[in-house]
Amino acid sequence: MAVNKKVGLALGGGAALGAAHIGVLRCLEEKGFEITHIAGTSIGALVGGAYACGVSTAELTKFARRARWTKLTRLSIPRMSLFANNRLRDSILRLVGDRKVNETLIPFAAVATSLETGEQVVQREGSLTDAILASCAIPGIFEPVEIDGDLLCDGGIANQVPDDIVWDMGAGQVIAVDLISNVAGRERPENIFGVIYKSLNILMKRTIFYNENTMVITIPTAGFSTVDLNNYRALIRNGYQAAEKALAKMWPE
């Protein structure tokens, strides 16, 4: 009997840990899987949105290699955040181009959180750059993004790994990629960034609930920092290996 290798992907948040998503995508390509739908939260929205546009894993690896906080951030007068969004917006725009969410090659959705209602906001139309930016807007770090009159921030506050959204999009099978469940989280924060990220990780772990039919790939990220962008090679490798191991169980060759 032929194996159905059409799958939808739910890519979770995790800041710098998101390089692991590239390894998962590379593994799926090499194993002959067809991605039918993608939904992403935070860095998962960035990687997933770019891939849905046709950006290759090689190009995503180059993006990860060149990523530096000095290139992605600019200090702002702290009204709503420590950093202005200009540089991050420009980086996303260069990666995905001036597209609408509903113009991607693979159906895509970005998950953000409304700062007014506290509910998740699933973005499937409008500016792709703005949708990704809103999903990545870590509270206190990046400015909230206003879309259609609503003030949006990081989607992980409401839905860290949006497998439910991928099912709702019509996927027949769903793979979810979890970046943060294996983070030990015992380190003591040393600065304001550590406090913010640690607090968010504690919160975001509590928003992870999976459909019973979802195949979950949990990336081994213990020992990696969510803010250190220099570990992208090891994270890509971990993502690939975790995906390879999980796929071998579900789809043995």
N, C-alpha and C positions, 0 to 999 in steps of 0.2 A: 504493500500500500504506500502510495506517495506521501512523503512528509510535507505538511503544510508549513512552509517557512516564511509566511507573511505575518508580521508582528507589528504591533504598535508599541511605542516607547514612552515611558514616563521618566524624565530625568530630574532628579532631585537637586536641591540647593546645597551649597557647601563652600562658596567662595573659591579659594585657591585649590581646593580639593577637586574642583570641576574638571581638571585635566584628565582625571580618570574616565570621564565620559568619552573622551576621544579614543581611549583604548577599547572601550566597550563597542563603540561604533566600528572601529577597525576590525575587531574580531567578528562582528556580525557580517560585515562585508565579505571577509575572507571565507566565512562558513556558508555564504550564499543566501543569507536572509534578505528579504525585501521589507523595508520599513514602510508601513502603510499610513501611520499617523504618529505625530509627536506632540507631547505636551511637556512643558518644562517650567520649573520654578527657579528663580534667581539665576545662578550660573548655568543651571540646566536649561533655562530659557535662552540664554545666550548661545550655548553650544547647540542646543536643539534647533533654535531658530535659524542659525547659520547653516546647519546641515540640511534643514528643510529647504533652504534656498539653493542648494547645490554646492555649498562650500565643502571642499574635500577634507578628509582627515589630515592630509598632508598640510593643507592651508591652515587648518585649526591648530596643528602642532606648531607651525611657524608663529601663529598668533600667541600661543602660550609661551613660546620661547622669548618673544619680544616684549611680553607683558611686564610692566613695572608700575608700581603704584604711583611713581612720579609722573608717568605718562597717562595714567588713568584718573588722577585726582588733581585738584587745585584747591588750596585753602580758600574758604569763603568766610564772610562775616557770619558768625554762628547764630543765624536766626532759626533755621530748621535743621541744619546739619553742619558738620565740620568741613565738608568739601562741597564744592560746586559740581554740577553734573556735566559741564561743558566738555571736558576731555573724555570722559567715559562715553558720552553721547557720540562724539566724533569717532571714537574707536569702534563703536558698534556700527555706525553708519558706514564706515570704510569696509567693514567686514560683510555686512548684509546688503548694502546698497539702499537706494530710496524706494523700498517696496512696501506694499500693504501686507498685513498679516494674511489676508485671504489670497495673496498672489504667490505664495510659496509653492514649490514643486511638490512637496509632501504636505498634506494638511497639518496645520500647526496651531497650537494654542499656548499662550503665555499666561501664567497664573500670578496675580498680584493680590495685595490685601488693601481693602478700603480703610483708610484712617478715620472715616466718618462712621461707618457701620460696623467695622470689625470683621466683615465677611470677605470671603474670597471673591475676586473679580477675574473671570475667565475672558481673556482678550483674544478674539478670533477675527477681528477686523480693525481697520485704522492703521496708523503708522506702525510698521514692524519695529523700527528703532525705538519708538516711544514705548511700545508694549514691552520690549525686552528691558529697556531702561527702568521702567516702573517695577518690573518683577525683580530687578537687581538692586532696588533702592533700599539698602540696609538702613534701618532707622538710626538716626544720629550720625551716620557716616555720610550717606548721600541724601540729597534733597528728595522729598516726595515729588511725584510726578502727577500733574493734573491732567486727567483725560476725561472728556465728557462731563466736566463739572465735579468729578470725584477726585479726591486726593489719595494717590496710591503709593504703596511702599512694598517692600519685599514680600513675595508670595509665601515664603516659608512660614510666616507667622500664622497663616490660615491653612496651608496645604503644602507640606514639605516635599512630598513625592506624589504627584497628581495622577496616580493610576486610574482613579475614578473618572477623570476627565477624558482619558484616552479611551476607556470603555464607552463613555457617552458619545465620543466622536465616531464610533462605529467600528472600532478595531475588533477583529475576530479572536486575537490572542494579544496579551499585553505583557511586556517585560518592564519592570520597574527597577531603576538603578538608585540605590541608597548610598549616599556618601558619608553620612554622619553617625549611623548607629554604632559603628565600631570605634568611634573616637572616644578614648577613655574619659577625657574631660576632667582629669584629676589635677591638671596643672593649675598653679596659682597665677591669676592675671597680674601682669606687671605694669600695665598702662591702660589708658582709657579704651584703646582698641581691644585689648584683651578682655576687659570688663564687658564691653558691648557684645563681642563675638561669643564669649562664654555664656552670657545671659541668653542670647538668642539661640545658641545651640541647645541649652536646657529646655527652652520653650518649644523649639522646632521639633525636637524628638517626640514631644507630646502630641504633635499633629499628624504623626505617621500612622495611618490605618490602611490596610490593603484589602482589596477584593479577594475573596478566597480563591479565585481562579487566576490571580496575577502571579506570574513567575518573578520572584524578587532576586536581584543580584546585589548583594551587600559587599561593597568594596572594602578591603582591609586598609583602613586609613589611620589606624592607631599609630601614634607617634608622629603623624604629619600635622602641620599647622594649617589652619584655615586662612592664614594671612601670608604665608611664605610662598611666593610665586616661583621660587627657584627649584622646587621639587617636581616640576612637571614631568620630567622623564620617568622618574620612579612611579609617579601616579598613573601615567599612561600605561606603563607596564603592568601595574597592579590591576588596572581596569581591564586590560586585555586578558590577563590570567584568570581573574575572577569570572569574567564572561565565558571564557573557554571552559572552565570547570563546570559552571552552571548549565551551559548549553549541552555539554556531554551527558549530563544526567537526564535532561529533558528530551534531547534529540540525539541519541547515540548513533554514531556512524556505523 
